[in-house]
């Protein structure tokens, strides 16, 4: 669905504050574009870590947060995204306060600028709420993950009291009775609970929640959150489908992906990407390589910098590998994923089960092979494989023979055809919900009215 720019201007400015990770930037920037085309002026506040190029967004205004981290990270890159987040939550409160103060001052002192109405922030920042409150600035949280996983996060204290944590190694395959079809091993590791407590607090203290999902996919979870929270919930997704593919990638996209796909038969290609953050061991990387090579299925494989744990951003394929896969395999450092998944040659997606990837796959009717690696990915994969039944999950580690069987099952066998039929039906619902009179369209109208009434 393509949104046409509304002629009526809202005469108010929204501040957007994304967490600087691809899975969080993508929905925030799609939302920024959407709200701009709905008539709002948009200012994006971004950190010096993983900044977007403002030239790719000529309709938006950008403010850089002077977080002091660019120089530190250029000398010594952080080990993982959670370290980045901890550093930002420790050092960015005052720079963020200064940034908001300057934006408000500029808006108040200029006759040609719209007044600031609202802050839409990623709830991973533990300081955004208190800073916004100090300026009496209303704030809405953007939930970039599934509502099904948010319900679990919201129940962590109850699960802890029940004795689910620490996780019992002998009960990992037991069902979590409160949240079917989840298993104990799908629950978030205790090392993540501090971060999740930040997300919960920042969300609960906001004036609303925007969700990148749609009612027909997660109706029960949306209803549970609506009952548990006093503020309105706006499931307006899939957000990326309001526009044709736009340049929201932090990474440089290799456009040869599309030219290569153009040479392949419909539904024949397996697209393989494990996201922008997750990493696998060198041994697992080789098993993936051979698992792909042992199939007759064409594949497009994203091998980005940092995919292999402990590597220097380089990788070495087995000797003779490129000759074995020949023209059947194409390897790139990063791909325009939404464009790839919408290509008629793609018939399956081997994914780490991040929520953006899951939503993009559902939106294009592509069944999934799931290899969850951390965070909410195990829960997403469980819903894909056992609740919606639109994919398979690799649960016994990464072994080339298991990979080969799973790819064949997904791409060729009857089970895969049934998954494709189910995900095609979900795609049709995702398309319909964006149209006038349907769920996401209605929630978007409600969101706009809610913001204007602030």
Secondary structure as UniProt FT lines:
FT   STRAND          13..17
FT   HELIX           22..37
FT   TURN            38..39
FT   STRAND          41..46
FT   HELIX           54..56
FT   TURN            58..59
FT   STRAND          61..64
FT   HELIX           69..75
FT   HELIX           81..91
FT   HELIX           93..108
FT   TURN            111..112
FT   STRAND          116..122
FT   TURN            123..124
FT   TURN            126..127
FT   HELIX           128..134
FT   TURN            135..136
FT   STRAND          139..143
FT   HELIX           147..153
FT   TURN            154..155
FT   HELIX           156..162
FT   HELIX           169..171
FT   TURN            172..173
FT   HELIX           177..179
FT   TURN            180..181
FT   HELIX           184..186
FT   HELIX           190..192
FT   HELIX           193..204
FT   STRAND          208..211
FT   HELIX           215..228
FT   STRAND          232..235
FT   HELIX           239..242
FT   HELIX           256..261
FT   TURN            262..263
FT   TURN            266..267
FT   STRAND          269..273
FT   HELIX           282..293
FT   STRAND          299..302
FT   TURN            305..306
FT   TURN            309..310
FT   TURN            319..320
FT   HELIX           321..325
FT   HELIX           326..328
FT   STRAND          329..332
FT   HELIX           337..341
FT   TURN            344..345
FT   STRAND          346..351
FT   HELIX           355..363
FT   TURN            364..365
FT   STRAND          368..370
FT   TURN            375..376
FT   HELIX           377..382
FT   HELIX           383..387
FT   STRAND          391..393
FT   HELIX           400..411
FT   HELIX           414..433
FT   TURN            436..437
FT   HELIX           439..452
//
